[in-house]
Amino acid sequence: MNDRELSDPKYYLNRELSELAFQERVLEEGMDGRNLPLERLRFLAFFTKNTDEFFMKRVGGLKQQIDAGISETTPDGRTPKQQWVEVLDTARPLFRQQSEYWQSVLKPTLAEEGIEICTPDELTVGAQEQLRTYFEESILPTLTPLAFDPAHPFPFISNLSLSLAVLSSNGGNETTFTRIKIPPNQPRLIDVPTEADRYLLIEDLIECNLDLLLPDLDIRDVSKFKVTRNAEVRRNEEVAEDLTEMVEDVLEQRRFATVVRLEVDADMPAESLSILKTQLGLADREIFHRTGPIDFEDFFKLIEIDRPDLKPSSWTPKPHPRLGSLASDSSDNMTEIFDKVKKEDILAHHPYHSFEGTVQRFLHAAANDPDVLAVKAAIYRTASDSKVIESLINAAENGKQVAVMVELKARFDEKNNLEWVRQLEQEGIHVAYGTVGLKTHTKTALVVRQEDDGVQLYSHIGTGNYHSGTAKGYSDLGLLTADRDIGFDLTKVFNFFTGPTLDNRFRKLLIAPVTMRERFTEMIRREIDHAHADRKARIVVKINGLEDLEMVKELYRASIAGVEIDLIVRDICRLRPGIDGLSENITVHSIVGRFLEHARIFYFENGGTPEWYIGSADWMTRNLDYRVEAVTPVENTELRRQLRFILEASLKDNRRRWIMQSDGSYERVFPDDGPVRDIQEILMKATEAALDRGHGPGMVVDTDLIDSTLLIEDVAEDKTNTVSEESDEVTADDDREQAHPNGGDESVFDTHSDHWYQPDSETYDWAVRTTAGERRYYKTRDGARGRLQAEYE
């Protein structure tokens, strides 16, 4: 199939509709009776949170394109206007399902269990009187009714604010429209006095006491509504004098951005609806009628109720067996983490492993170790009370050289990151704000330490943010390593944050936007070459999104060549699996569970010489071309075994896994009559088993649970490292031929074949492993031969 045929729109799914398909899977978890009631409510709340962001970002972006007159089509052949129409039409029944399920199933179920969201008329007279007093004393003073009439302009309605639309009259026939904003600094769920786990929504409390706020008026109707505004507000970075001022300006503009959605009570009268529609400049299609609560996000509070019978067993992240408990730390052994990492790489898997006991411990030790010379970190998102930031500040106070990259353009975290920038700069820490034209999305940290044998570099490369909060709810991986090549690569990356340019020569790391796309493309094409030669060829990738057109095309070509491909894609996926002659060798899976699947893992079988990677990048165009990202190889066999367990157990999941059909729909996998296999429950048990054992890697791999088909070590028959016939690289066999073309004694390369290899590098053709466990790189054969002789002869 040629490139022209591969570009046919029928082979590609729409990005926005694919994301909505993910939100539908989240909603399905909220309506799945196998989940306990409060767990279902949690997913309903997440559905609201996620779709709010989707409308702000994606629908807002589409509306901008429409207003700008853009008519270019996406790879799936849709114009912005067509996408906008389909997205709104697809989202509408999802909101209807959410409301109907809450009203007819989940709300009554919770009420039967003693957790009730009441209406005012369901309360006793005594409770109503106490709540009226509470309203008058605590809520009434915070309310500001804003009338719309000839003397008052239509009020500004802020993004995501919940409001009441009140129609009233003063005894005549004319009505006045008044907007009352529900105060965001007051609890949405008001406790019913003397009755545990019974609540009244604040909007209902305000409505039933409007006579105190709007006395002497005839209240003709009260309806709730919520406005969503576009968050795609940008300024040209290249003309902004100060990035911090630019971000502050964007935050201000976002408050006044175009409205992209209006949610209203299902029975809102035509008069109120007409006023809102006209004043907000909305089309009928952008108005969503809701039955019951409009906003479910505040229901997260209910999940905190102490009712273990109504939600999954709580999970507390465990210490990593290699590092032990935080309680064992003292000033004498705090820095042992460096000795352990130097001895062998450590792979942390959150939230199974404690963030505080691994990553935070690493940075805390660096801040307080007198032998540490410098600490560097890249922050994309972090907690409002971040211990990571605290450690960096402590490091500066202790005389370390500290450099921090804080991405000010991290959407919806701009304000939080601005505050951290100011605090870090007040402590005299050098802060880089980001890069013109690029977002810094890499999750990396570097510690430079003076040791007896010289300066040692310790690195952390992760798939998730340095955020203690999300580390408890997002599934992420992080590699702690003393690999010198990785440390040198990270040094170059951090130099780019503060310097003028990004080097494009790296020893091991794949770095976007300079080498990552090229290297991933090479690895996919290498699998194609192996498949053509009847060698082992397989690709397994776990990512959050697959949107990049060129990467999809490469995967299609690999499938056509016969490469077996499993893609575990949590969210957006443009690729259509299961099309005869194109993608019949590709299966797309998606896992939706109690933890947000956020880790990125890449496996390439490589003819029996497997390669494993983890990192921050998805296969999205933004990640590969417009963000600074880092992906690291994982070379340690035990750690590869852990990654294999994660992938293969994911592919066997029959509780949380969905499989995509070629039309873009998803079918849930059921256990039928077999045992239930929930990947997240499996990993929790594997982590506990490792902790009980008290040593070794972070998880005990259950070999009886899965069939291990992925390779973690080279298979003997494929150690020739033969590469594509089109490659300019010399194969291992070719090298032996050139080393002694006329026969005779074995060359030094034959004798010490376990101590050299040919790296994936445009600069170096040879790599030698030294007796000290380090790697040395050489451009010539003679240089590599000399080092082998010096080390081993």
C-alpha positions in Angstrom: 0.0 0.0 0.0 1.6 3.3 -1.1 1.6 6.6 0.8 -1.3 8.0 -1.2 -3.5 5.0 -0.3 -2.4 5.2 3.3 -3.6 8.8 3.5 -7.2 7.9 2.7 -9.4 9.5 5.4 -11.3 6.3 5.8 -8.4 4.7 7.7 -8.3 7.4 10.4 -10.5 8.1 13.4 -11.3 11.7 14.5 -9.3 12.9 17.4 -12.1 14.7 19.2 -14.6 11.9 18.8 -12.0 9.4 20.0 -11.5 11.5 23.2 -15.3 11.5 23.7 -15.2 7.7 23.3 -12.8 7.6 26.2 -15.1 9.8 28.3 -17.9 7.4 27.5 -15.8 4.5 28.9 -15.3 6.6 32.1 -19.1 7.1 32.2 -19.7 3.4 31.7 -17.6 2.7 34.8 -19.9 5.1 36.7 -22.9 3.0 35.5 -21.3 -0.4 36.0 -23.2 -2.3 38.8 -20.1 -4.4 39.5 -18.5 -1.3 41.0 -19.5 -0.3 44.6 -21.9 2.7 44.8 -19.4 5.4 45.9 -16.9 4.1 43.3 -19.6 4.6 40.7 -20.2 8.1 42.0 -16.5 8.9 41.7 -16.5 8.0 38.0 -19.6 10.2 37.4 -17.7 13.0 39.1 -14.7 12.4 36.9 -16.9 12.4 33.8 -18.0 15.9 34.7 -14.5 17.0 35.4 -13.1 15.5 32.2 -15.8 16.8 29.9 -15.6 20.3 31.3 -11.9 20.3 30.3 -12.8 18.7 26.9 -15.2 21.5 26.1 -12.8 24.2 27.4 -9.9 22.9 25.3 -11.1 20.9 22.4 -14.5 22.4 21.6 -13.1 25.8 22.4 -10.4 25.2 19.8 -12.8 24.1 17.2 -15.0 27.2 17.7 -11.9 29.4 17.3 -11.1 27.7 14.0 -14.7 28.1 12.8 -14.7 31.8 13.8 -11.3 32.2 11.9 -12.9 30.7 8.8 -10.6 27.7 8.7 -12.0 24.9 6.5 -8.9 22.6 6.3 -9.8 19.0 6.9 -8.2 16.6 9.5 -6.7 13.2 8.5 -10.2 11.7 8.9 -11.6 14.2 6.3 -13.6 16.5 8.6 -13.7 20.3 8.7 -13.7 22.2 12.0 -17.4 22.9 11.5 -18.2 19.2 10.9 -16.2 18.2 13.9 -18.0 20.7 16.1 -21.4 19.5 15.0 -20.5 15.8 15.5 -18.9 16.4 18.9 -21.9 18.3 20.3 -24.3 15.7 18.9 -22.2 12.8 20.4 -21.8 14.5 23.8 -25.5 15.2 24.3 -26.7 11.6 24.9 -23.7 11.1 27.3 -24.9 13.9 29.6 -28.4 12.5 29.4 -27.2 9.1 30.5 -25.2 10.6 33.4 -28.3 12.4 34.7 -30.7 9.6 34.1 -28.5 7.1 35.9 -28.0 9.3 38.8 -31.7 10.1 39.2 -33.1 6.6 38.6 -30.3 4.3 40.0 -27.4 5.7 41.9 -29.2 8.4 44.0 -31.8 5.9 45.3 -29.1 3.2 45.9 -27.1 5.6 48.0 -30.3 6.7 49.9 -31.0 3.1 50.7 -27.5 3.0 52.2 -28.1 6.1 54.3 -26.4 8.6 52.1 -28.9 11.1 50.7 -29.0 14.2 48.6 -32.3 15.7 49.8 -34.7 18.3 48.4 -35.9 21.0 50.7 -39.4 19.5 51.0 -37.9 16.2 52.2 -36.6 17.9 55.3 -38.3 18.2 58.6 -39.7 21.5 59.6 -37.0 21.8 62.3 -34.2 21.1 59.8 -35.6 23.6 57.4 -35.7 26.3 60.1 -32.1 25.6 61.1 -30.9 25.7 57.5 -32.8 29.0 57.0 -30.9 30.5 59.9 -27.6 29.1 58.5 -28.5 30.6 55.1 -29.3 34.0 56.6 -26.1 34.2 58.7 -23.5 32.5 56.5 -24.6 32.4 52.8 -26.8 35.4 52.3 -24.0 38.0 52.9 -21.9 36.4 50.2 -24.5 36.6 47.5 -24.8 39.4 44.9 -28.0 39.4 42.8 -27.3 40.9 39.4 -30.4 42.1 37.5 -30.6 42.5 33.8 -32.9 45.4 32.8 -32.6 48.8 31.0 -30.7 50.2 34.0 -28.4 47.2 34.4 -26.2 45.5 31.7 -26.1 41.8 31.3 -23.7 40.5 34.0 -20.4 38.8 33.2 -20.7 35.0 33.9 -17.4 33.4 34.8 -16.2 30.0 33.4 -17.7 26.9 35.0 -19.7 28.9 37.5 -23.0 27.5 38.6 -25.8 30.1 38.7 -29.5 30.7 39.3 -31.6 32.4 36.7 -34.4 34.1 38.5 -37.5 35.6 36.8 -39.4 38.0 39.0 -41.8 40.8 38.9 -42.8 43.7 41.1 -46.5 43.2 40.9 -46.8 44.0 37.2 -46.7 42.0 34.0 -43.1 42.7 33.1 -40.5 40.4 34.4 -36.9 41.0 35.4 -34.0 38.5 34.8 -31.6 38.2 37.8 -28.5 36.1 37.9 -27.3 34.8 41.2 -23.9 33.1 41.3 -23.5 30.1 43.6 -20.6 31.1 45.8 -17.6 28.8 44.9 -16.0 29.4 48.4 -19.0 27.8 50.1 -19.5 24.1 50.4 -21.8 22.8 47.6 -23.1 20.0 49.9 -24.7 21.4 53.0 -25.0 19.0 56.0 -28.6 18.5 57.2 -28.6 19.4 60.9 -28.5 16.4 63.3 -28.8 13.9 60.4 -25.6 12.1 59.4 -24.8 11.7 55.7 -27.8 13.7 54.6 -27.1 16.8 52.4 -28.9 19.6 50.7 -27.3 21.2 47.6 -26.5 24.9 48.2 -28.4 26.0 45.1 -31.5 24.4 46.5 -31.0 26.1 49.8 -30.6 29.5 48.1 -33.7 28.9 46.0 -35.9 28.0 48.9 -34.8 31.2 50.8 -34.9 33.7 47.9 -37.5 35.7 49.8 -34.6 36.8 52.1 -32.4 37.8 49.2 -35.1 39.3 46.9 -37.8 40.5 49.3 -41.2 41.8 48.2 -40.8 40.3 44.7 -43.0 37.8 42.9 -40.6 35.0 42.0 -42.0 33.4 38.9 -39.2 30.9 38.1 -35.8 29.8 39.4 -33.6 27.7 37.1 -30.0 26.6 37.4 -27.4 27.0 34.6 -23.7 26.6 34.1 -21.4 28.3 31.5 -18.3 26.8 30.0 -15.8 29.1 28.2 -13.0 28.5 25.8 -9.6 27.9 27.4 -7.7 28.0 24.1 -6.4 31.5 24.7 -2.9 32.1 23.5 -0.4 34.9 22.8 2.6 34.9 20.6 5.5 33.9 22.9 8.1 35.4 20.5 6.7 38.9 21.0 6.1 38.6 24.7 8.7 40.4 26.7 8.3 38.3 29.8 6.8 34.8 29.8 5.4 35.3 33.3 3.5 38.4 32.3 2.3 36.6 29.2 0.9 33.7 31.2 -0.8 36.1 33.6 -2.4 37.8 30.7 -3.6 34.5 29.2 -5.2 33.6 32.6 -7.0 36.9 32.6 -8.2 36.5 29.0 -9.5 33.0 29.7 -12.0 34.5 32.2 -13.6 36.5 29.4 -13.3 34.0 26.6 -16.0 32.8 24.3 -18.8 30.6 25.7 -18.7 27.1 24.2 -21.4 25.4 26.2 -24.5 26.3 28.3 -26.0 23.7 30.6 -29.5 24.5 31.9 -32.3 22.9 33.9 -34.4 20.7 31.7 -37.5 22.8 32.5 -35.9 26.3 32.2 -38.6 28.6 30.7 -38.2 30.0 27.2 -37.8 33.5 28.5 -34.7 32.8 30.6 -33.3 30.5 27.9 -33.7 33.2 25.3 -32.0 35.8 27.4 -29.0 33.5 28.1 -28.8 32.3 24.5 -28.8 35.8 23.1 -26.5 37.5 25.6 -24.0 34.7 25.5 -24.1 34.4 21.7 -24.9 30.7 21.6 -26.5 28.4 19.0 -29.2 26.0 19.9 -26.8 23.1 19.5 -24.6 24.5 22.3 -27.3 24.3 24.9 -27.6 21.2 27.0 -30.7 20.5 29.0 -30.0 18.6 32.2 -32.3 16.7 34.6 -31.1 16.8 38.2 -27.7 18.3 39.3 -25.9 20.1 36.6 -22.4 19.7 38.1 -21.3 16.4 39.6 -17.7 17.3 40.4 -18.4 18.5 43.9 -19.7 15.0 44.7 -16.1 13.9 45.1 -16.7 15.0 48.7 -19.2 12.2 49.3 -16.5 9.6 48.4 -14.6 10.6 51.5 -17.4 9.4 53.7 -16.3 6.7 56.1 -18.3 3.9 54.5 -15.8 1.2 53.5 -18.6 -1.1 52.5 -19.6 1.2 49.7 -16.2 1.7 48.0 -13.1 -0.3 47.2 -10.7 -1.1 49.9 -8.3 1.8 50.4 -4.9 1.5 49.0 -1.8 3.0 50.7 1.3 3.2 48.5 4.0 0.8 49.8 7.7 1.3 50.4 9.9 0.0 47.6 11.7 -3.2 48.9 15.1 -1.9 47.7 14.7 1.3 49.8 12.7 0.3 52.9 10.5 2.5 55.0 10.9 6.2 55.4 10.8 5.6 59.1 14.3 4.0 58.8 15.8 7.2 57.6 18.2 9.1 59.8 20.9 11.6 59.3 23.4 8.7 59.2 21.7 6.6 56.5 19.6 9.1 54.6 22.0 9.1 51.7 22.1 5.3 51.3 19.7 5.7 48.5 22.6 6.8 46.3 24.6 3.7 47.2 21.6 1.5 46.3 20.9 3.3 43.0 24.6 3.1 42.1 24.6 -0.6 42.8 21.6 -1.3 40.6 18.8 0.7 38.9 15.5 1.0 40.8 12.1 1.1 39.0 9.4 2.8 41.1 5.7 2.2 40.1 3.2 4.7 41.6 0.8 4.5 43.3 1.8 1.0 44.1 5.1 2.3 45.4 5.2 5.4 47.6 6.2 8.6 45.8 7.4 10.0 49.2 9.5 6.9 49.8 11.2 6.9 46.3 11.3 10.1 44.2 10.8 12.6 47.1 13.3 10.6 49.2 15.8 10.9 46.3 15.4 14.7 46.2 15.4 15.1 50.0 18.6 13.1 50.3 20.2 15.2 47.5 19.2 18.4 49.3 20.8 17.4 52.6 23.8 15.3 51.5 27.0 17.4 51.9 28.6 15.5 49.0 25.9 16.6 46.5 27.2 19.5 44.3 24.1 20.3 42.2 20.4 19.4 41.9 18.3 20.0 38.7 14.6 19.3 38.1 12.0 19.9 35.5 8.6 20.7 36.9 5.5 20.4 34.8 2.8 20.1 37.5 3.3 19.8 41.2 1.2 19.9 44.4 0.2 23.2 46.0 2.1 22.1 49.1 4.9 20.5 47.2 7.6 18.7 49.2 9.6 18.5 45.9 9.8 22.3 45.8 10.7 22.4 49.5 13.6 20.0 48.8 14.9 22.2 46.0 14.7 25.2 48.3 16.5 23.3 51.0 19.2 22.3 48.5 19.9 25.9 47.7 20.0 26.9 51.4 22.5 24.1 51.9 24.8 25.5 49.2 24.0 23.3 46.3 23.8 24.6 42.8 20.1 24.4 42.0 18.4 24.9 38.6 14.7 24.3 38.1 12.7 24.3 34.9 9.1 25.2 35.6 6.7 25.0 32.7 4.5 28.0 33.0 2.3 26.9 30.1 1.0 23.7 31.8 -2.7 24.2 31.1 -4.9 24.8 34.2 -1.8 24.8 36.4 -0.4 28.1 35.2 -1.4 30.0 38.3 0.1 27.4 40.7 3.3 27.3 38.7 3.6 31.1 38.7 3.5 31.1 42.5 6.2 28.4 42.7 8.4 30.4 40.3 8.2 33.5 42.5 9.0 31.5 45.6 11.9 29.7 44.0 13.4 33.0 42.7 13.0 34.6 46.1 15.3 31.8 47.4 17.9 32.7 44.8 17.3 29.6 42.7 17.8 29.9 39.0 14.4 29.2 37.3 13.9 28.6 33.6 10.3 29.4 32.6 10.1 27.3 29.5 11.1 27.4 25.9 9.8 29.6 23.1 7.6 27.5 20.8 7.9 24.4 23.0 6.3 23.0 26.2 8.6 21.3 28.6 6.8 18.0 29.4 9.8 15.9 30.5 9.7 14.5 34.0 13.4 14.4 34.9 15.7 15.2 37.8 19.6 15.1 38.0 21.8 15.0 41.0 25.5 15.6 40.8 27.5 14.1 43.6 31.2 14.1 44.6 32.4 10.6 45.5 35.7 9.0 46.2 36.1 7.8 42.6 35.0 11.1 41.1 31.8 13.0 40.2 28.8 10.7 39.9 25.5 11.5 38.1 22.2 10.2 39.5 19.1 10.5 37.3 15.4 10.1 37.6 13.3 9.8 34.4 9.6 9.4 35.0 6.3 9.1 33.1 4.4 11.3 35.6 4.6 14.6 37.3 6.5 15.5 40.5 3.2 15.7 42.2 2.5 13.9 45.5 -1.2 14.1 45.0 -1.6 12.7 41.5 1.1 10.0 42.4 -1.6 8.5 44.6 -4.2 8.3 41.8 -2.2 8.1 38.6 -0.3 4.9 37.5 3.2 6.0 36.6 6.8 4.7 36.4 10.1 6.2 37.3 13.7 5.0 36.8 16.3 5.9 39.3 19.7 5.2 37.8 23.4 6.0 38.1 24.0 5.2 34.4 26.6 7.7 33.3 25.4 7.9 29.7 21.9 8.8 30.9 23.3 11.3 33.3 25.3 13.0 30.5 22.3 13.1 28.3 20.2 14.7 31.0 23.0 17.2 31.5 22.5 18.3 27.9 18.8 18.6 28.4 19.1 20.8 31.4 21.7 22.9 29.7 19.1 23.5 27.0 16.6 24.8 29.5 19.0 27.5 30.6 21.1 27.9 27.4 20.5 28.8 23.8 20.2 25.5 22.0 19.3 21.8 22.3 22.0 19.3 21.3 20.8 16.6 19.0 23.4 14.0 20.0 22.4 11.7 22.8 23.9 8.5 24.0 20.8 6.7 25.3 17.9 9.0 25.9 15.3 9.6 23.2 14.7 13.4 23.3 11.9 15.3 21.6 11.8 17.3 19.5 15.3 16.4 18.2 15.7 12.6 18.1 12.6 10.9 19.5 10.4 10.8 16.4 13.4 9.6 14.2 14.4 6.8 16.7 10.8 5.5 17.2 10.3 5.5 13.4 13.6 3.6 13.0 12.6 1.0 15.6 9.2 0.4 13.9 10.9 0.0 10.5 13.4 -2.3 12.0 10.6 -4.6 13.1 9.3 -4.5 9.6 12.8 -5.7 8.4 12.8 -8.5 10.9 9.3 -9.6 9.9 10.4 -9.7 6.2 13.3 -11.9 7.2 11.2 -14.2 9.3 12.8 -13.1 12.5 11.1 -12.2 15.8 9.0 -9.1 15.2 6.6 -7.6 17.7 5.7 -4.2 19.1 3.8 -3.6 22.4 3.2 0.0 23.4 1.4 1.4 26.4 0.6 5.1 26.0 -2.1 7.7 26.8 -2.7 8.9 23.2 -2.0 7.9 19.6 -2.8 10.8 17.4 0.3 11.5 15.2 -0.6 10.7 11.6 3.0 9.6 10.6 3.3 7.2 13.6 -0.1 5.7 12.7 1.1 5.2 9.1 4.3 3.5 10.3 2.2 1.1 12.4 0.0 0.3 9.5 3.1 -0.5 7.4 4.4 -2.7 10.2 1.0 -4.6 10.3 1.0 -5.1 6.6 4.5 -6.6 6.9 3.2 -9.1 9.5 4.5 -7.5 12.7 2.2 -8.4 15.7 1.3 -5.1 17.4 -0.6 -4.6 20.7 -1.4 -1.0 21.6 -2.6 -0.2 25.1 -4.0 3.3 24.5 -5.9 4.8 27.4 -7.4 7.7 25.6 -7.2 9.2 22.0 -6.4 6.8 19.1 -6.6 7.7 15.4 -5.7 4.2 14.3 -8.4 1.8 13.1 -7.5 -1.8 14.0 -8.7 -5.0 12.4 -8.9 -3.8 8.8 -8.1 -6.6 6.4 -4.9 -5.9 4.4 -4.0 -2.9 6.6 -4.3 -3.4 10.4 -5.4 -7.0 11.0 -2.2 -7.5 13.0 -3.0 -4.6 15.3 -5.1 -4.8 18.5 -6.0 -1.6 20.4 -6.8 -2.0 24.1 -7.9 0.6 26.7 -7.9 0.2 30.5 -10.1 2.3 32.7 -9.7 1.6 36.4 -9.6 3.1 39.9 -6.1 4.6 39.0 -5.6 6.7 35.9 -3.4 4.7 33.6 -0.6 7.2 32.8 2.6 5.2 32.4 4.3 4.9 28.9 6.1 1.7 28.1 7.6 0.8 24.7 8.7 -2.7 23.7 10.4 -3.7 20.4 11.3 -7.3 19.9 14.1 -6.5 17.5 14.6 -10.0 16.0 15.3 -11.4 19.5 17.4 -8.5 20.9 14.6 -6.8 22.8 14.5 -3.1 23.7 12.4 -1.6 26.5 11.8 2.1 27.1 9.7 4.3 29.5 9.2 8.0 29.5 7.0 11.1 29.4 5.9 11.1 25.7 2.8 9.8 24.0 2.6 9.3 20.3 0.9 12.6 19.7 2.3 15.3 17.3 2.5 17.7 20.2 4.7 15.3 22.2 7.0 14.4 19.3 7.4 17.8 17.7 6.3 20.6 20.1 7.4 19.5 23.5 10.6 18.6 25.3 10.2 15.0 26.3 12.5 12.3 27.5 12.3 8.5 27.1 14.9 6.2 28.6 15.9 2.6 27.9 15.5 0.1 30.6 18.4 -2.4 30.4 18.3 -4.2 33.8 16.8 -7.7 33.3 14.9 -7.6 36.6 13.3 -4.3 35.8 12.4 -5.5 32.3 10.8 -8.5 33.9 8.7 -6.0 36.0 7.7 -4.1 32.8 6.9 -7.3 31.0 4.6 -8.3 33.9 2.8 -4.9 33.6 2.2 -5.3 29.9 1.3 -8.9 29.8 -1.0 -8.7 32.8 -2.6 -5.7 31.1 -3.3 -7.7 27.9 -4.9 -10.4 30.0 -7.1 -8.1 32.0 -10.8 -9.1 31.8 -12.2 -6.6 34.2 -11.1 -3.1 33.2 -10.0 -3.6 29.6 -11.8 -2.6 26.4 -10.9 -3.6 22.9 -11.4 -1.1 20.0 -13.4 -2.2 16.9 -12.4 -0.9 13.5 -15.3 1.6 13.5 -13.8 3.3 16.6 -16.3 1.8 19.1 -15.1 -0.2 22.1 -16.2 -3.5 23.5 -15.7 -4.4 27.1 -13.8 -7.6 27.9 -15.6 -9.9 30.4 -14.2 -12.9 32.3 -17.0 -15.2 31.3 -16.6 -18.3 33.4 -12.9 -17.8 34.1 -11.2 -16.0 37.0 -11.4 -12.2 37.1 -8.1 -10.5 36.2 -8.0 -6.8 37.2 -4.6 -5.4 36.3 -4.6 -2.9 39.1 -5.6 -5.4 41.7 -2.9 -7.7 40.4 -0.3 -5.0 40.7 -1.3 -4.1 44.2 -1.0 -7.8 45.3 2.4 -8.1 43.5 3.6 -5.0 45.4 2.5 -6.3 48.7 4.1 -9.6 48.0 7.4 -7.9 47.3 7.2 -5.9 50.5 6.5 -9.1 52.5 9.6 -10.7 50.9 11.5 -7.6 52.0 14.1 -7.6 49.2 14.5 -7.6 45.5 12.6 -5.6 42.8 9.5 -3.7 43.4 7.0 -6.4 42.5 6.8 -10.2 42.8 6.0 -11.4 39.3 3.3 -14.0 39.3 4.5 -16.4 36.6 1.4 -18.6 36.9 -0.8 -15.7 36.0 0.5 -14.9 32.5 2.3 -16.5 29.7 5.6 -14.7 29.2 5.9 -14.1 25.5 7.7 -10.8 25.6 11.5 -11.0 25.7 13.6 -9.5 28.4 17.0 -10.8 27.3 18.5 -11.6 23.9 17.6 -15.0 22.5 20.7 -17.0 21.6 19.9 -17.6 18.0 19.4 -14.0 17.3 22.5 -12.5 18.9 24.0 -11.6 15.5 22.5 -8.2 15.8 22.0 -8.2 12.0 20.3 -5.0 10.9 18.5 -4.0 7.7 20.1 -4.6 4.4 19.7 -0.9 3.7 21.6 0.1 6.8 25.2 1.5 6.7 26.0 0.0 10.1 28.4 -3.0 10.3 26.8 -6.1 11.7 28.5 -8.2 14.4 29.1 -10.9 11.9 30.6 -8.3 9.4 32.9 -7.1 12.1 34.3 -10.5 12.8 34.8 -11.0 9.1 36.7 -7.7 8.8 38.7 -8.3 12.0 40.3 -11.5 10.5 39.2 -11.9 6.9 41.8 -14.6 6.3 40.9 -16.7 9.2 43.4 -17.3 12.0 43.0 -16.5 15.7 39.8 -15.0 17.0 39.8 -11.2 17.1 39.5 -9.2 20.3 35.9 -8.6 19.3 35.1 -12.3 19.2 36.9 -13.0 22.5 35.1 -10.2 24.4 31.8 -10.2 22.5 29.8 -9.6 25.7 31.6 -6.4 26.4 30.9 -4.3 23.2 28.0 -3.4 21.0 27.0 -0.9 18.4 25.0 2.0 19.9 22.1 3.8 18.2 24.1 6.9 17.6 24.9 9.2 14.7 28.2 10.1 16.4 29.6 6.9 17.8 29.9 3.6 16.0 31.2 1.5 19.0 30.4 1.2 22.7 32.6 -0.8 25.1 31.5 -1.9 28.6 34.3 -1.4 31.1 35.2 -3.6 34.0 33.8 -0.8 36.2 30.4 -1.3 34.6 30.5 2.0 32.7 30.3 2.5 28.9 32.9 4.2 26.7 32.0 5.3 23.2 34.3 5.4 20.1 34.0 6.6 16.6 36.6 4.1 15.2 37.1 0.4 15.4 40.7 0.9 16.5 39.5 2.9 19.5 37.1 0.2 20.6 39.7 -2.5 20.1 42.2 -0.6 22.2 39.8 -0.2 25.1 38.8 -3.9 25.0 42.5 -4.9 25.1 43.2 -2.5 27.9 40.2 -3.7 30.0 40.3 -7.4 29.4 43.7 -8.6 28.2 
